[in-house]
Amino acid sequence: MRLYELATTPNARRVNIFLAEKGIAVERVQVDVRAGENLTPEFRAKSANGRIPLLELDDGSYLCESVAICRYFDELYPDELALFGDSPLDRARVEMWHRIVELDGLIPAFQAFRNLSGVYRDREHCVPAWGEESRTRLQAFLPRLEQRLGEAEYLAGERYSIADIAAYVLIGFLPRLDIEVASRPHIQRWLARLRLRPALGAG
């Protein structure tokens, strides 16, 4: 298998942390998205969404979308970590909090960054007002994240999961938007706990 990525991007970090947690090594190919390498006909013939990360399977087929890639590896190599949950209720709670972090955190963060920085202005129409609105929505989400982490050790309950990986990547992205969480004690305690995990250094 071969993973096409740009290691510093948030979605690549999600996959890399997940693989590190499971101890899975995969060949990596770096794709320069700033230069538009993902927009070439050759890449788009492989990727259903034209984005990274993209996993090339041994049979010559491809999987895109970071969570789909993580699910594939989780099914292929089940272990006691059970990062998607280990019971019907646990899996539902992981899915719930993972989606909350994606929809209310990561997506607004990406929209804010792309529209305010204009990093891809050569290929998309940037709307600064939408960037500011997205940044405001992201800031409104952080108190909810703080509250939840004051209620439980991890987002989905008492066990570390892919929801925590997504939230960890989100927090790491906040400095690009001049947003800080240093004043939020529950998030800080949770971050300190996560930083003890060896896999976080690999992501």
C-alpha positions, -999 to +999 in steps of 0.1 A: +000+000+000+010+036-006-003+068+011-003+100-008-002+130+015+013+163+026+023+154+061+018+188+076-018+192+066-045+185+093-061+156+075-028+139+069-019+144+105-052+126+115-043+096+095-006+096+106-016+098+143-041+070+138-015+047+120+011+055+147-014+045+174-019+012+157+018+007+149+012+005+111+039+015+087+029+025+052+049+039+023+044+076+019+044+098-012+044+136-006+020+156-028+026+193-031-010+207-029+002+243-028+017+237-063-015+220-074+000+185-078-034+171-066-051+189-095-034+171-123-054+147-145-031+118-133-039+125-096-076+131-102-079+098-120-069+082-087-087+103-062-125+106-061-123+140-045-090+152-059-076+157-024-051+141+000-047+119+018-052+092-007-045+055-001-034+032-030-043-004-022-023-034-034-049-043-060-045-009-077-077+007-063-078+038-042-094+052-010-097+089-003-111+108+028-091+106+060-117+089+081-125+063+055-088+054+053-086+051+091-117+029+092-101+006+066-070+002+086-090-003+118-110-031+102-079-046+086-059-046+118-083-048+148-067-043+182-075-036+218-073+002+212-107+001+194-102+037+183-137+037+168-152+021+199-157-014+211-195-018+218-226-005+200-230+024+224-193+032+226-191+032+188-221+055+186-206+079+212-173+080+193-191+087+161-212+114+177-183+134+192-161+128+161-188+143+139-193+172+163-156+180+162-156+178+124-187+198+117-183+225+144-145+226+147-125+213+118-147+225+089-151+260+102-113+261+109-105+251+073-130+276+059-117+304+080-081+297+071-087+293+033-109+324+030-089+347+053-054+336+041-063+332+005-038+304+003-056+288-027-069+321-043-054+308-076-080+281-077-110+291-056-130+323-049-121+335-014-147+353+007-131+371+036-165+377+053-172+340+053-137+335+067-145+358+096-179+341+102-163+307+102-137+319+127-165+332+149-183+299+147-151+281+156-146+303+186-181+296+197-174+259+196-145+260+220-165+265+252-185+234+243-153+215+239-140+228+272-173+218+290-172+183+276-136+178+287-146+189+321-172+161+322-151+131+309-114+121+306-118+119+268-143+132+243-164+101+239-161+090+276-134+073+295-114+059+265-092+076+240-106+075+205-104+089+170-126+118+182-097+129+204-073+126+175-095+149+155-098+174+183-061+173+190-054+181+153-080+210+155-062+225+186-029+223+168-044+242+139-058+271+160-026+292+160-029+297+123-061+316+131-047+335+161-070+315+185-056+303+218-068+278+244-043+285+271-070+299+294-092+267+291-081+244+320-100+213+309-086+214+274-051+220+289-054+189+311-067+168+282-038+181+260-013+172+287-027+137+289-026+132+251+009+145+248+021+115+270+011+092+241+041+082+219+020+084+188+013+121+191+049+128+185+046+109+152+015+130+140 
